[in-house]
Amino acid sequence: MKKQDYKWICINTVFDQYLNNIDNKKNKKMNEQLEEVRNVIEPLRQRIINHKVYSVIKNIEDLNVFMQYHVFAVWDFMSLLKALQNNLTCTSIPWFPVGSADTRFLINEIVVGEECDIDSTGTRKSHFELYLDAMYQTGADKKQVEKFLAVVKDTGDLKTAFATAETPVEISNFVNFTFRTIDSKKSYLQAAVFTFGREDLIPAMFHSIINDLYKESPESISIFKYYLERHIEVDGDHHSHLALEMTSNLCGTNAKYWKEAEEATIESLKCRIELWDGVYKQIVQNKATQDD
């Protein structure tokens, strides 16, 4: 049986359940548009879940390289999420109702799960903070991402932050795409990238690697293992349904919106492939250096 991405299995199951509930003409058109996006992105999705990067992660040192890249994707995912909340709800004073109450409910519920989840001890934390805890436990170097975030917080300038932190080009390209999507101010684009392009797409192969590393060194990887399991639990079913509904509501029956959403999703997946290529290259380079 071909290796599958567990989270995408969940998403596709929810996707099918969601489409089965559509029964009027307007929603039937949205059904067709969602199916078209899913079919178009499938080859890129397969490239991600079968990427060679997973096969070179043999120990915690290799995993640390992966985490040092991936943490930027975890952070800008939160930025994309908050952009959606800002656009789809009222986050200013005085308050006024904005848009559809159904859409407000959808995005606010996702925000609560991502921004205020619980760690293994029951302490409230965002998924990003949980990821940083996991990096600390595995011994991954957090200096680069911390330097980057310090500059962004101080100046708001991504270009300066990348230069100061000396981040690899694959990371800067990935984050820059996310912020171009945010800066577009187009909620339907942000929702499509969030729904189809920003799921972590981590395959069963990767989970197997983590489980093996956990057996060898549970004291070094338990938080990261929890992070993966919690991310699947929170995002793999309920949030996926909410995100699909949000994207459908925002694109509606507007063919132009759907086409733009499809193109943005394709670009986001290509950026993810480039990011994974960067991780692979760095791990292979490190191994070659160790062998010399």
Secondary structure, DSSP 8 states (H G I E B T S, - for coil): -----HHHHHHHHHHHHHHHT--SHHHHHHHHHHHHHHHHHHHHHHHHHT-GGGGG--SHHHHHHHHHHHHHHHHHHHHHHHHHHHHHS--SSS----S-HHHHHHHHHHHHHHHSEE-TTS-EE-HHHHHHHHHHHHT---HHHHHHHHHHHHH--HHHHHHHHT--HHHHHHHHHHHHHHHT--HHHHHHIIIII-S----HHHHHHHHHHHHH-HHHHHHHHHHHHHHHHHIIIIIHHHHHHHHHHHHTT-HHHHHHHHHHHHHHHHHHHHHHHHHHHHHHHHHHHHH-
